């Protein structure tokens, strides 16, 4: 089955191939997108999706094959040429300058010279119209990942493209924001715009997309109509086998002693755009997983920095990890207590993009594994470092194109598997993860979630910050909500509902009438 309508394609690829060394990242891809179509591009991490759309957007040159735009062969030599043709793209890894404001970043891709205040006004209005709250005068370096994605989406829409390529557009949105995004995409479709939609959230693919192309190992393995499939059958097409379901086996265990204790955590805003933390109290016990939900930009990033030691406290009593008061200790000091950390941003925060995986391993383990990875006088034991790296690669099924590639050479999902595995390999007694499966395919997400559950069941305390409510309901023993720098009391999973958590995410107090109504309904 060939997707699209023959002769009416907006964009068509024939035999599109991209070779890196001896690896064919894309191998003879045939794909067509019709006007006014929302077309899903599916595949597990490393299947070739990112390589394919980078060729469509002029970031990469094809090794073989052809791209036709409105029936005419084209060579798209740069993103600027793609935008002039009418192709816009929102990347999964953002292309924003942190030292500039949102409006200034938007201005960089606009060919017409427009006063910055006009750009800011237009961006602000678009953000309101599309339900994507954004301050165009905010510095990008002060914004959360979710807020940065809003800039990318608004920047793309300002260019009025005929084809919009969206790479994991809802991965950092709340369900309410995602629903608003779907309304926006349906409106664009009704206007005749086409959308190439890359997502690992198969429920939304089924709901939103007209057609789908499935890639596996760089080749097209299937074209289908998502509405005729189930999320399970779509996942099976992607991975070539059944995807394991994630379950917290058996009854809830008896939790042990507190391993994470946070008492009256206060943090003033580090910048004019930061969220202050206000009197946060939290306890996570041995064997327990507590999930932190919340709309992006409500203090989750500041909270992670405080727990990880990137931002230290004035008193050691504020944070106790694994029985040790450590509020004044930095990251290495807290790692030495048996604590593992995985930040939200993979490239630049979790890993140095230009360094190979083994050297990224050393950067996070040079203190905790000093005896095994460093010899006399500080010499690096390369064999031990590389062995640890390869162990993680094997355990987490990290797909790569070289023996020890640079971190930036991995797809987002494969790098995430590596970063999670790097921490799990130490068997930490405390694990703190921010957005564990952002941009990760169904199979990899299941692997990561099962690993976190297994770690907790082995007796570790696990704290998961995530904007994916499905994920939190799947793995958590309790869910707390971050709103405006405050943290709610954890809600036991047996009492939690999407409505109840959604109200807390919107700022409702537990005594609020709507919240109590949901509580009574859940109890009934």
C-alpha positions in Angstrom: 0.0 0.0 0.0 1.4 3.4 -1.0 0.4 6.3 1.3 -1.0 9.5 -0.2 -3.0 10.0 -3.4 -1.0 9.3 -6.6 -0.6 12.4 -8.6 -1.7 14.8 -5.8 1.3 14.5 -3.5 2.6 17.6 -1.8 5.9 15.8 -1.0 7.1 12.5 -2.3 10.3 10.6 -1.8 11.5 7.8 -4.1 14.4 5.5 -3.1 15.6 8.0 -0.6 18.8 6.7 1.0 21.4 8.1 3.4 24.7 6.3 4.2 26.9 7.0 7.1 30.2 5.0 6.6 29.0 1.4 6.2 25.6 2.0 7.8 22.4 2.8 5.8 20.4 5.0 8.1 17.7 5.2 5.5 17.5 2.6 2.8 15.3 3.3 -0.3 12.5 5.2 1.4 9.3 5.6 -0.6 6.9 8.0 1.0 4.2 10.4 -0.1 2.2 13.1 1.7 -1.0 14.5 0.3 -2.3 18.1 0.8 -4.4 18.4 3.9 -3.1 15.1 5.4 -1.8 14.4 8.8 0.7 11.6 8.1 2.4 9.7 10.9 6.0 8.6 10.7 6.6 5.7 13.1 9.5 3.6 14.1 11.6 2.7 17.2 14.6 4.8 18.1 17.3 4.5 15.5 14.8 3.4 12.8 15.8 6.3 10.5 13.0 8.8 11.2 15.2 11.7 12.1 17.6 11.1 9.2 14.7 11.0 6.8 13.1 14.3 7.9 16.5 16.0 8.1 16.9 15.2 4.3 13.4 16.6 3.7 14.4 19.8 5.6 17.8 20.3 4.0 19.9 19.4 7.0 21.3 16.3 5.3 22.0 15.5 1.6 20.6 12.2 0.4 23.2 9.6 -0.8 20.7 8.3 -3.3 17.1 8.8 -4.3 14.9 11.8 -5.1 12.5 14.3 -3.3 9.6 15.7 -5.3 7.8 18.9 -4.1 4.5 19.6 -5.7 5.4 17.1 -8.5 8.8 18.7 -9.3 12.2 17.2 -8.3 14.0 19.4 -5.9 17.4 19.5 -4.1 16.9 21.0 -0.7 20.3 22.3 0.3 19.6 24.0 3.6 16.7 24.6 6.1 16.4 28.1 4.5 15.7 26.5 1.1 13.2 24.2 2.8 11.4 27.1 4.4 11.3 29.0 1.2 9.7 26.0 -0.5 7.1 25.9 2.3 8.4 23.2 4.6 8.6 24.0 8.3 10.0 21.8 11.0 10.0 21.5 14.8 12.9 19.4 15.9 12.9 17.1 19.0 16.2 18.7 20.0 15.7 22.4 19.9 17.8 24.9 17.8 17.6 27.9 20.1 20.1 30.3 21.4 19.9 30.4 25.2 21.3 34.0 25.4 18.5 35.4 23.3 14.9 36.0 24.1 12.1 33.9 22.6 11.2 36.8 20.2 14.8 37.2 19.1 15.1 33.4 18.4 11.9 33.7 16.3 13.3 36.6 14.4 16.4 34.7 13.3 14.5 32.5 10.9 12.3 35.2 9.4 13.5 36.5 6.1 11.6 39.7 6.2 13.0 42.4 8.4 10.4 43.0 11.1 10.8 45.1 14.3 11.4 42.9 17.3 8.4 44.3 19.1 6.1 43.4 16.2 7.5 39.9 16.2 6.9 39.7 20.0 3.3 40.9 19.6 2.6 38.4 16.9 4.2 35.5 18.8 2.2 36.4 21.9 -1.0 36.4 20.0 -0.2 33.1 18.4 0.6 31.6 21.8 -2.8 32.7 23.1 -4.7 31.5 20.0 -3.0 28.0 20.1 -3.1 27.6 23.9 0.7 27.5 24.2 1.5 30.1 26.9 4.7 32.0 26.1 6.4 35.2 27.2 8.2 36.4 24.0 10.6 38.6 26.1 11.8 35.7 28.3 15.4 34.6 27.9 15.5 31.1 26.4 18.2 30.0 28.9 15.7 30.5 31.7 12.9 28.4 30.2 11.9 24.8 30.7 12.1 22.3 27.9 8.3 22.5 27.5 8.4 26.3 27.1 11.3 26.1 24.6 9.2 23.7 22.5 6.4 26.3 22.4 8.9 28.7 20.9 9.8 26.2 18.2 6.2 25.5 17.3 5.2 29.2 17.2 8.3 30.0 15.2 7.3 27.4 12.7 3.7 28.5 12.4 4.8 32.1 11.9 6.4 31.0 8.6 3.0 29.8 7.3 4.4 26.5 5.8 2.5 24.1 3.5 4.1 21.1 5.2 4.9 21.1 8.9 7.2 18.4 10.3 6.6 17.8 14.0 9.0 15.6 15.9 7.5 14.5 19.2 5.4 17.7 19.6 3.4 16.6 22.6 6.2 14.9 24.6 6.4 17.8 27.1 2.8 18.9 27.0 0.0 18.1 29.6 -3.0 16.2 28.3 -4.9 19.5 28.2 -2.2 21.2 26.2 -2.0 18.2 23.9 -5.7 18.4 23.2 -5.3 22.1 22.4 -2.5 21.2 20.1 -4.7 18.6 18.3 -7.3 21.2 17.8 -4.6 23.4 16.2 -3.4 20.7 13.9 -7.0 19.8 12.8 -7.5 23.5 12.0 -4.3 23.6 9.9 -5.4 20.4 8.2 -8.8 22.0 7.3 -6.9 24.9 5.8 -5.2 22.5 3.5 -1.9 22.3 5.3 -0.1 18.9 5.6 1.6 17.6 8.7 4.2 14.9 9.0 3.8 13.7 12.6 6.5 11.8 14.5 5.4 10.5 17.8 5.8 7.5 20.1 2.4 8.1 21.7 0.4 5.7 19.6 -3.0 6.6 21.1 -2.6 10.1 19.8 -1.4 8.8 16.4 -4.5 6.7 16.2 -6.7 9.6 17.1 -5.1 12.3 14.9 -3.4 10.8 11.8 -4.9 9.9 8.5 -2.1 7.6 7.3 1.1 6.2 8.6 4.5 5.0 7.3 6.4 2.6 9.6 10.2 2.4 9.5 12.3 -0.4 10.9 16.1 -0.5 10.6 16.1 2.2 7.9 13.5 0.6 5.6 9.7 1.1 5.1 8.0 -2.0 6.5 4.4 -0.9 6.3 1.9 1.8 5.3 -1.3 1.8 7.2 -4.4 3.8 8.4 -3.9 4.3 12.1 -7.6 4.4 12.8 -7.8 0.8 11.6 -5.1 -0.3 14.0 -4.7 -0.6 17.8 -1.8 1.0 19.7 -0.5 -2.5 20.3 -0.6 -3.5 16.6 1.2 -0.2 15.7 3.9 -0.9 18.3 4.3 -4.4 16.9 4.8 -3.0 13.4 7.5 -0.7 14.8 9.6 -3.3 16.7 8.7 -6.4 14.7 7.5 -8.3 17.8 5.1 -7.9 20.8 5.9 -5.0 23.1 6.0 -6.0 26.8 3.4 -4.3 29.0 4.7 -2.6 32.2 3.0 -3.7 35.4 3.7 -3.2 39.1 3.5 -6.9 39.9 1.5 -8.0 42.9 0.2 -6.0 45.8 2.0 -2.8 46.9 5.1 -3.8 48.9 5.8 -2.7 52.5 8.0 0.3 52.1 11.1 0.6 54.2 12.9 3.5 55.8 12.9 7.0 54.3 15.7 7.4 51.8 14.7 10.8 50.4 13.7 13.4 53.0 13.0 17.0 51.9 12.1 19.5 54.6 10.9 23.1 53.9 12.9 23.4 50.7 12.9 27.1 49.8 14.7 28.5 46.8 14.6 32.1 45.6 14.4 32.6 41.8 17.9 32.4 40.3 16.8 34.7 37.5 13.9 37.1 36.8 12.2 34.2 34.9 12.8 31.4 37.3 10.2 29.9 39.6 10.8 30.2 43.4 10.4 27.0 45.4 8.1 27.4 48.3 8.2 25.3 51.4 8.5 21.8 49.7 8.2 18.8 52.0 8.5 15.2 50.6 9.5 11.8 51.8 10.3 8.8 49.6 10.9 5.4 51.3 12.9 2.4 50.3 11.0 0.4 47.7 8.7 3.3 46.8 8.3 5.2 43.5 6.8 8.7 43.8 5.9 10.6 40.6 6.0 14.4 40.3 3.4 15.7 37.8 2.9 19.3 36.6 2.7 21.6 33.7 6.1 22.5 32.3 7.6 25.6 33.9 6.1 25.3 37.4 9.4 24.7 39.2 10.3 21.1 38.2 13.7 22.1 36.8 14.5 24.2 39.9 13.4 21.2 42.1 15.7 18.8 40.3 18.6 21.2 40.5 18.0 21.5 44.3 17.8 17.7 44.8 20.8 16.9 42.6 23.1 19.4 44.2 23.4 21.7 41.1 21.9 24.3 43.5 23.0 23.7 47.1 21.0 24.8 50.2 22.2 26.9 53.1 21.6 24.1 55.6 22.4 20.4 55.3 19.2 19.6 57.1 17.0 20.6 54.1 17.8 17.5 52.1 18.6 14.1 53.4 19.6 11.3 51.0 20.2 7.7 52.1 20.3 8.8 55.7 22.8 11.6 55.2 22.1 15.3 55.6 23.5 16.7 52.4 21.8 20.0 51.6 25.2 21.8 51.3 26.9 19.1 49.2 27.3 19.3 45.5 26.5 16.7 42.8 29.6 14.5 43.4 29.0 14.6 47.1 25.5 13.3 46.7 26.5 10.7 44.1 29.0 9.3 46.7 26.0 8.6 49.0 24.6 6.1 46.4 22.3 8.5 44.5 21.7 8.5 40.8 20.5 11.5 38.7 19.2 11.7 35.1 18.3 15.3 34.1 15.6 16.4 31.7 17.9 17.7 28.9 19.9 14.9 27.4 22.4 16.8 25.2 24.5 19.4 27.1 23.2 18.4 30.5 23.1 14.7 30.7 25.9 14.2 28.2 28.5 16.2 26.4 27.5 16.0 22.8 31.0 16.0 21.3 32.4 13.3 23.6 32.1 9.6 23.0 29.9 7.5 25.2 32.8 6.1 27.2 34.1 9.5 28.2 30.6 10.6 29.1 30.5 7.5 31.4 33.8 8.6 33.0 32.4 12.2 33.6 29.6 10.9 35.8 31.5 8.0 37.5 35.1 9.4 38.1 34.2 9.9 41.8 31.9 7.0 42.6 34.0 4.4 40.6 37.4 6.0 41.3 39.1 2.7 42.2 38.0 0.8 39.1 38.2 3.6 36.5 41.2 5.6 37.7 44.7 4.1 38.4 47.6 5.5 40.2 48.3 9.2 39.9 44.8 9.7 38.3 45.5 7.8 35.1 42.3 6.7 33.3 41.8 2.9 33.0 40.3 3.1 29.5 39.6 -0.6 29.4 37.5 -0.5 32.5 35.6 2.7 31.4 34.8 1.2 28.0 33.8 -2.1 29.6 31.3 -0.3 31.8 30.0 1.7 28.8 29.6 -1.5 26.7 27.8 -3.2 29.6 25.2 -0.4 29.7 24.8 -0.4 25.9 24.1 -4.2 26.0 21.8 -4.1 29.0 19.7 -1.2 27.6 19.8 -2.3 23.9 21.4 1.0 22.8 21.4 1.2 19.0 24.6 2.9 17.6 26.5 3.2 14.3 30.0 3.0 15.7 31.9 1.2 18.5 32.1 4.2 20.8 30.1 7.0 19.1 29.8 10.6 20.2 26.7 11.2 22.3 25.3 13.5 19.6 25.4 10.7 17.1 22.8 8.7 18.9 19.1 9.2 18.4 17.3 10.9 21.3 15.8 7.7 22.6 19.0 5.7 22.4 20.9 8.4 24.2 18.2 8.4 26.9 18.5 4.6 27.3 22.2 5.1 27.8 21.9 7.8 30.4 19.3 5.8 32.4 21.4 2.7 32.1 24.5 4.6 33.2 22.8 5.3 36.5 21.1 2.0 36.9 24.4 0.2 36.4 25.5 1.5 39.8 22.4 0.1 41.5 21.8 3.4 43.3 19.9 3.3 46.6 18.2 6.6 45.5 17.3 7.4 41.9 16.0 10.7 40.7 14.9 11.0 37.1 13.5 14.0 35.2 11.4 13.0 32.1 12.6 9.4 31.8 11.0 8.5 28.5 10.7 11.9 26.7 10.9 11.1 23.0 11.5 7.4 23.5 9.7 4.7 21.5 7.2 2.3 23.0 9.7 -0.6 23.4 12.4 1.6 24.9 9.9 3.3 27.2 8.7 -0.1 28.5 12.3 -1.1 29.1 13.1 2.1 31.1 9.9 1.9 33.1 10.4 -1.7 34.0 14.0 -1.0 35.0 12.8 1.8 37.4 10.1 -0.5 38.9 12.7 -3.3 39.3 15.1 -0.8 41.0 12.4 0.2 43.5 11.4 -3.3 44.2 15.0 -4.1 45.0 14.8 -1.6 47.8 15.8 1.7 46.3 13.8 4.9 46.5 12.8 6.3 43.1 11.6 9.9 42.4 10.3 10.5 38.8 9.5 13.9 37.5 7.4 13.6 34.3 4.8 15.4 32.2 3.6 12.1 30.9 0.6 11.2 33.1 0.2 7.8 31.6 3.8 7.1 32.6 3.2 8.3 36.2 0.0 6.3 36.6 1.8 3.2 35.2 4.8 3.1 37.5 4.1 5.3 40.6 3.0 4.2 44.1 1.9 7.9 44.7 1.7 11.0 42.6 2.4 14.6 43.9 1.9 17.7 41.7 4.2 20.7 41.3 2.4 24.0 40.7 3.9 27.5 41.0 6.9 26.2 42.9 4.7 24.3 45.5 4.4 20.6 45.8 1.1 18.9 46.8 0.8 16.0 49.2 1.4 12.7 47.4 -1.9 11.0 46.3 -1.7 7.2 46.6 -2.1 5.6 43.2 -5.3 3.7 44.4 -6.9 7.1 45.0 -5.5 9.0 42.1 -7.5 9.8 38.9 -6.6 11.8 35.9 -9.2 14.4 36.8 -7.9 14.8 40.3 -4.3 15.1 39.2 -5.3 17.5 36.4 -7.0 19.8 38.9 -3.9 19.9 41.1 -1.9 20.7 38.0 -4.2 23.6 37.3 -3.6 24.9 40.8 -6.7 23.7 42.6 -6.3 23.2 46.4 -7.4 19.8 47.9 -10.2 21.6 49.6 -11.5 23.0 46.3 -15.1 22.1 45.5 -14.2 20.7 42.1 -11.4 18.6 43.6 -13.7 17.3 46.4 -16.3 16.4 43.7 -13.8 14.3 41.8 -12.7 12.7 45.1 -16.2 11.7 46.0 -16.9 10.4 42.4 -13.7 8.3 42.6 -14.7 7.0 46.0 -18.1 6.0 44.6 
